Amino acid sequence: MKSIFRRSAPGLIYATFVFLMMATAGYSQMDPNEPNSELGNATRISLGGSVAGTIEPAGDVDFFGFEIASPGILEVKLNSVPDEMRARIDLYGKNFNFITRRDASNPGDLVTLTLDLASPALYYIGIVDLARKSHDAGYTFDLGFDPLVDVNEPNGEAGDAKPIEIGNLVEGYIFPKGDLDIYKLYANGSGILEVKAESVPENMRTRIDLYGKNFNFITRVDASNPGDLVTLKHDVVNHGWYPEWYYIGIVDLSGGSYNVPYAFKADFEPVIDENEPNGEIGNAVGIDLGDQIEGYIFSKGDVDFFKIEAPSPGILEVKTVSVPDEMRTRIDLYGKSFNFITRKDASNPGDKTTLSFDVKNPGVYHIGIVDLAGNSLNVPYTFETSFEGVTDGNEPNSEIGDAAPISPGEAVGGVIFPAGVVDFYKIWADGPGDLEVKLESLPEDMRARIDLYGKNFNFITRADATNPGDLATLKYEAPGPGWYYIGVSDLAGKSHSIGYTFRAVGEGLGASGSGPTEDGVDGTKAGEVKDVPDGTAGGTMASYQEATITHSGFDFSEGATGEYPTFDGEIIEWQPSAEDHPDYPRDSGYLWWRNTHLDNVNFSSQTKDMGAVDIATVRNVPAEWDRSPLIPPLLLGHTVVAKCHDGYVKFHVISVDSNNWSAVVRYSYSPDAVFDDLAS
């Protein structure tokens, strides 16, 4: 026994020594990175390598430090962990400041921390077991880094915007998350700026912002879906002909970060309109009649104004020669005081249109060109103006009081100009006898009317042509000596540049047509009323009052100007509803009677144009009134029925003075809806 013991004791001592050595050696080999349980003792590691470590003892934390030389995407990926270890990966900055972390959901789960690192610096990783356990088995992780170099950075603020050139392809990166890239470019003069995304990462929902030289927001365009390519267009208006800075912002609405670049290009198409600035009527560009003018509707909502001078009465025509396909043209016409006169609209985009206007008064007129579709167009339009002078030696004779004297058998010539005018003539009859007024020539599109009035301007009879171009003849058995007045008009209300001719003959006419001073009504002042006997074609006689009605209003029951709100109505230069009549535009020489007292249901005008009829034939108030926009103006020879404050009136239009907003009428007032003229 002793011998055995003595032989075994040295072996036991040796075995114990070997065991301790092996244990010590084994512990040291399990985690060669220790001590690294504090950030200040972090073990330095290299990018792209694999790292191993052990969480031991309980509560141990292993820290590792690494450095990046450029922005990029960091990936810390656990490849293996003990089955009982619920891992956490922490990331810290160079000042040991906590940045972010990633936790495993369950023990044994492998997790990965990914983060965009925008600043080159020293960073730190911490590995820990959330259960604070100690483990015999180790863990391993890979440290990956994808460098990302954006040569345009830093450009995340307007003040750091990166200058770019028109037409160059620009590449950039949305990195890190929430990144905004801003660029700046010069735009020289007016034109169309286009910023077009050429390529984007498939998950990027692009927004393109545009700012002005003062970093003021102008407009933007957003992609509808990730990966969509969008284009921003903006009309640059710069009449100073010096370059200005514009700023472009690129951002991802999805808030992503990408290591794949986007690309865009900025283009600029100059639009040079030599007439600008002419977007206000006060800046209208002077043009000459007959010239062909070119202009651009640029930018959106642009109006181009021009001005011309009409040398005499005549027909002014403004005609578009060419227009862009997308342009629905409107031509406006204004007077010398910038007063709107009339307009002409194209029915469809691309249609050419012509505005024609009868110029009664020579002077300056203004033309406005606009696109009703509200487009901005880089293709020019062209138009030209023409003018055909119209001379009538008998003018002014558009009022019966200004009738031009003529002689029996004389070939008399005149022109129906402007639209709606009546030409008046007067001839003296020495005694009773036949009077014949016969048209000998006229424009082929003129449907003529010949009216005959007595010495007191009282309507006698008329003759109407059946068709345009027909030569009408009026015959009347004149009862005795005196002045007779002849009115020539176009029933269609047209204007003509070609004249008409007629002769007046008869047994009772004197040799020269001259006679004594008229002993009838030689004029009526505004608000003045005179009794005028009316000799009708049928020989009946009814007494009508005559008055001059104006914008100051008139009370037919009192036969005086009256006062608001008891007067019956007033003269205005537009249709009572303020809408434009398709045949009689406002501010173009026509006048309307607007009655003060509207109906209680529709609150609309209560007037009715009965047509070119004898006033005596109108016996009752009509069942319906004229409705907007088809309320006719006061037309010579027409009879109108209107509602009054305390009854009704019918009046016959003798003359119209558009310059003074007045009309001379013969009228009959009734307190009820029946006009009993003969009984009066």
Secondary structure by P-SEA (a helix, b strand, c coil): caaaaaacaaaaaaaaaaaaaaaaaaaaacccccccccccbbbbbbccbbbbbbccccbbbbbbbbbbccbbbbbbbbcccccccbbbbbbbccccccccccccccccbbbbbbbbbcccbbbbbbbbccccccccbbbbbbbbbbbbbccccccccccbbbbbbccbbbbbbccccbbbbbbbbbbccbbbbbbbbcccccccbbbbbbbccccccccccccccccbbbbbbbbbbbcccbbbbbbbbbbbcccccccbbbbbbbbbbbbbccccccccccbbbbbcccbbbbbbccccbbbbbbbbbbccbbbbbbbbcccccccbbbbbbbccccccccccccccccccbbbbbbcccccbbbbbbbbcccccccbbbbbbbbbbbbbbcccccccccbbbbbccccbbbbbccccbbbbbbbbbbccccbbbbbbcccccccbbbbbbbccccccccccccccccbbbbbbbbcccbbbbbbbbbbcccccccbbbbbcccccccccccccccccccccccccbbbbbbbbccccbbbbbbbbbbccccccccccccccccccccccccccccccccccccccccbbbbbbccccccccccccccccccccccccccccccccccccccccccbbbbbbccccbbbbbbccccccccbbbbbbccccccccccccc
